[in-house]
Each structure stands twice: as structure tokens, then as C-alpha cells.
């Protein structure tokens, strides 16, 4: 092991604050216990930045999905004409995923699902 390797074992970037620091032990991960605790509690500086960037990317679609969910939640157990739902702000092209079961297709928006009954009618479930 040359000097550089020996030194690099003690250099690290703290996953909590994102700052480079010199470790006291080669297996030290965080620059201090506060960073460690914040990281594990999900509110480290690095974590907050990652979450913020992620939300900037996902917010637009998530807002649409959330609105869809809100519209559908009002009619759980009912059959509705999609046109009426669209008039309430429902965007039928936005779903999280679909599932085929017993030769029926269910479209999921988070915890709500609907099934197409044809002719623009859907049945809503939760
Ligand atoms: Zn730190």
C-alpha cells in the first residue's frame, strides 16, 4: 500500500452532508453522529436535495394522477361515463399501471382502480 492509498482510506464524502472529510477510522462513514442520525431519519442535506430534485421531475405527473384519484374516489363502486369524469378534471390516459385478471383489465391509480365496461363507461373500485 503506498502513501496515497493509505491516505485515501481515510478520505471520504459524508452521505449525510455531502462534504469531504478525513475519517478518524477507515470504516467511518459519516463525518459525525448528527449526520448519521439525520441520514437515517431521511432528512439529511443530501437526502433533501435528492428528494427535491425528484419532486421537481415527478410533481407534474403526480399532480395529474392525484387529481385522477380524487375524482375516482368520489365514485367508488359506481359505473360512470368517462366524459363526465373528464369534465371533473379526470385524465384517462394517466394511470400508474394495469393488471389483467380473469380476462378483465384493471387500471390502477395508486390505491384506486377502474375497469372499462365499453362504450365509454368505467366501473370504479378501491
Ligand atoms: Zn456529514
Boltz pocket constraint, residues with backbone or C-beta under 6 A from the ligand:
constraints:
  - pocket:
      binder: B
      contacts: [[A, 14], [A, 15], [A, 16], [A, 17], [A, 18], [A, 19], [A, 30], [A, 31], [A, 32], [A, 35]]
      max_distance: 6.0
